[in-house]
Amino acid sequence: MKDNIEKKGEVFEVCPHCNARLTSWEQVLLKVDRALICKKCWYKIILPPENPLEPLVDEELKK
């Protein structure tokens, strides 16, 4: 499955589930919103956040 996923930077060019080509506009939406639903198979593509919360945040809340 990893072989048929084309990535351009951090944005997918195809759906990782059905390999349907994403339009340029869909790629922009995916990069900005970090989530997109494929029009062909209705698979929800979710990218991880760029700056995930670090465990230090939890420790700071305990203080």
PyRosetta script that sets phi, psi and omega in degrees:
from pyrosetta import init, pose_from_sequence

init()
pose = pose_from_sequence("MKDNIEKKGEVFEVCPHCNARLTSWEQVLLKVDRALICKKCWYKIILPPENPLEPLVDEELKK")
pose.set_psi(1, -33.4)
pose.set_omega(1, -178.4)
pose.set_phi(2, -68.2)
pose.set_psi(2, -28.8)
pose.set_omega(2, -178.1)
pose.set_phi(3, -68.3)
pose.set_psi(3, -33.8)
pose.set_omega(3, -175.3)
pose.set_phi(4, -94.1)
pose.set_psi(4, 12.4)
pose.set_omega(4, 174.8)
pose.set_phi(5, -98.5)
pose.set_psi(5, 115.6)
pose.set_omega(5, 177.4)
pose.set_phi(6, -95.2)
pose.set_psi(6, 129.6)
pose.set_omega(6, 179.1)
pose.set_phi(7, -121.0)
pose.set_psi(7, 140.4)
pose.set_omega(7, 175.9)
pose.set_phi(8, -119.0)
pose.set_psi(8, 96.5)
pose.set_omega(8, -172.2)
pose.set_phi(9, 72.5)
pose.set_psi(9, -114.5)
pose.set_omega(9, 178.4)
pose.set_phi(10, -110.5)
pose.set_psi(10, 2.7)
pose.set_omega(10, -174.6)
pose.set_phi(11, -107.7)
pose.set_psi(11, 134.0)
pose.set_omega(11, 177.8)
pose.set_phi(12, -72.5)
pose.set_psi(12, 144.0)
pose.set_omega(12, 173.6)
pose.set_phi(13, -97.1)
pose.set_psi(13, -21.8)
pose.set_omega(13, 178.6)
pose.set_phi(14, -132.9)
pose.set_psi(14, 158.7)
pose.set_omega(14, 175.8)
pose.set_phi(15, -68.4)
pose.set_psi(15, 130.8)
pose.set_omega(15, -179.7)
pose.set_phi(16, -70.3)
pose.set_psi(16, -12.5)
pose.set_omega(16, -177.9)
pose.set_phi(17, -94.2)
pose.set_psi(17, -48.9)
pose.set_omega(17, -175.2)
pose.set_phi(18, -116.3)
pose.set_psi(18, -1.5)
pose.set_omega(18, 179.9)
pose.set_phi(19, 64.4)
pose.set_psi(19, 20.3)
pose.set_omega(19, 174.9)
pose.set_phi(20, -71.7)
pose.set_psi(20, 136.0)
pose.set_omega(20, -178.9)
pose.set_phi(21, -69.3)
pose.set_psi(21, 132.2)
pose.set_omega(21, 176.8)
pose.set_phi(22, -87.5)
pose.set_psi(22, 139.4)
pose.set_omega(22, 178.2)
pose.set_phi(23, -70.7)
pose.set_psi(23, 165.9)
pose.set_omega(23, 177.9)
pose.set_phi(24, -59.5)
pose.set_psi(24, -39.6)
pose.set_omega(24, 179.9)
pose.set_phi(25, -65.4)
pose.set_psi(25, -41.3)
pose.set_omega(25, 177.7)
pose.set_phi(26, -63.7)
pose.set_psi(26, -36.8)
pose.set_omega(26, 177.9)
pose.set_phi(27, -65.4)
pose.set_psi(27, -39.0)
pose.set_omega(27, 177.1)
pose.set_phi(28, -64.8)
pose.set_psi(28, -46.0)
pose.set_omega(28, 179.1)
pose.set_phi(29, -60.0)
pose.set_psi(29, -41.6)
pose.set_omega(29, 179.7)
pose.set_phi(30, -65.0)
pose.set_psi(30, -39.4)
pose.set_omega(30, 179.9)
pose.set_phi(31, -68.1)
pose.set_psi(31, -38.2)
pose.set_omega(31, -177.7)
pose.set_phi(32, -79.5)
pose.set_psi(32, -50.4)
pose.set_omega(32, -174.4)
pose.set_phi(33, -86.5)
pose.set_psi(33, -16.7)
pose.set_omega(33, -179.2)
pose.set_phi(34, 66.7)
pose.set_psi(34, 10.5)
pose.set_omega(34, 177.9)
pose.set_phi(35, -152.5)
pose.set_psi(35, 145.6)
pose.set_omega(35, -179.9)
pose.set_phi(36, -159.3)
pose.set_psi(36, 147.4)
pose.set_omega(36, 175.5)
pose.set_phi(37, -107.3)
pose.set_psi(37, 127.7)
pose.set_omega(37, 179.9)
pose.set_phi(38, -64.9)
pose.set_psi(38, 133.7)
pose.set_omega(38, -180.0)
pose.set_phi(39, -71.2)
pose.set_psi(39, -25.3)
pose.set_omega(39, -175.6)
pose.set_phi(40, -84.4)
pose.set_psi(40, -48.8)
pose.set_omega(40, -173.6)
pose.set_phi(41, -113.8)
pose.set_psi(41, -2.3)
pose.set_omega(41, 179.7)
pose.set_phi(42, 64.5)
pose.set_psi(42, 24.3)
pose.set_omega(42, 176.9)
pose.set_phi(43, -77.6)
pose.set_psi(43, 134.1)
pose.set_omega(43, -179.4)
pose.set_phi(44, -89.7)
pose.set_psi(44, 115.2)
pose.set_omega(44, 178.9)
pose.set_phi(45, -94.0)
pose.set_psi(45, 119.0)
pose.set_omega(45, 179.9)
pose.set_phi(46, -124.4)
pose.set_psi(46, 123.2)
pose.set_omega(46, 176.5)
pose.set_phi(47, -93.7)
pose.set_psi(47, 144.7)
pose.set_omega(47, 177.9)
pose.set_phi(48, -65.7)
pose.set_psi(48, 152.8)
pose.set_omega(48, 179.3)
pose.set_phi(49, -62.6)
pose.set_psi(49, 149.4)
pose.set_omega(49, -179.4)
pose.set_phi(50, -67.1)
pose.set_psi(50, -40.0)
pose.set_omega(50, -179.5)
pose.set_phi(51, -121.9)
pose.set_psi(51, 82.4)
pose.set_omega(51, -179.0)
pose.set_phi(52, -64.8)
pose.set_psi(52, 151.4)
pose.set_omega(52, 178.2)
pose.set_phi(53, -63.2)
pose.set_psi(53, 138.3)
pose.set_omega(53, -178.9)
pose.set_phi(54, -92.5)
pose.set_psi(54, 155.5)
pose.set_omega(54, 177.9)
pose.set_phi(55, -59.2)
pose.set_psi(55, -21.1)
pose.set_omega(55, 179.8)
pose.set_phi(56, -61.8)
pose.set_psi(56, -29.0)
pose.set_omega(56, 179.5)
pose.set_phi(57, -62.4)
pose.set_psi(57, -42.9)
pose.set_omega(57, 178.7)
pose.set_phi(58, -63.5)
pose.set_psi(58, -40.1)
pose.set_omega(58, -180.0)
pose.set_phi(59, -66.7)
pose.set_psi(59, -36.1)
pose.set_omega(59, 178.9)
pose.set_phi(60, -67.4)
pose.set_psi(60, -32.7)
pose.set_omega(60, 179.0)
pose.set_phi(61, -69.4)
pose.set_psi(61, -28.0)
pose.set_omega(61, -179.1)
pose.set_phi(62, -73.2)
pose.set_psi(62, -20.6)
pose.set_omega(62, -177.0)
pose.set_phi(63, -67.9)
pose.dump_pdb("model.pdb")
